[in-house]
Each structure stands twice: as structure tokens, then as C-alpha cells.
Amino acid sequence: MCKALSHPARVQLFRHLLDYGECYFGSLADVLPLAPSTISKHISILKDAGLIEGSSDVQRVCYCVNQERLQQFKRVTAGL
């Protein structure tokens, strides 16, 4: 989880999701001045770490923070 949050772009995307609850990819792509493919890679890393989840509707994916994993992250880092 720490490695997934080690890049400033991923931290910014994660904070955006914390602030807004859930967002479609298009909204996340507007958060940073990066190519959509780069943002997609960052989202994949956050998903692989279990920090965010994506649910798909017919045409797009909606992302949100995995609250259970976030709480686990907070418990682990609180002990440092």
C-alpha cells in the first residue's frame, strides 16, 4: 500500500476520491495534467494495492476508495 501511494500523482488521485466519494475515469483524468494512459496506469496501481475499487456500468467505470483497506492502512501506519 505504501508503494502504491509513493507517487505524488497517485496520492492526488487518491485524495480526490476521498474528497468526492466516487468518480468516473473522465473526472479523474481531469484531476492531473497527465495523459489518460498515464492516469490509467496510476489507477491500476492503486487498484492492485486494493486502495480503490472500480465498478462498471454499461459504458464507463466508477472508482471509489476501498474503505476497509484504507482503515487497514491507517492501523498499520499508526504503529510506525
PyMOL commands that set and color helices and strands:
alter all, ss='L'
color gray80, all
select helices_A, chain A and resi 8-20+25-29+36-48+67-78
alter helices_A, ss='H'
color red, helices_A
select strands_A, chain A and resi 22-24+52-56+61-65
alter strands_A, ss='S'
color yellow, strands_A
deselect
rebuild
show_as cartoon
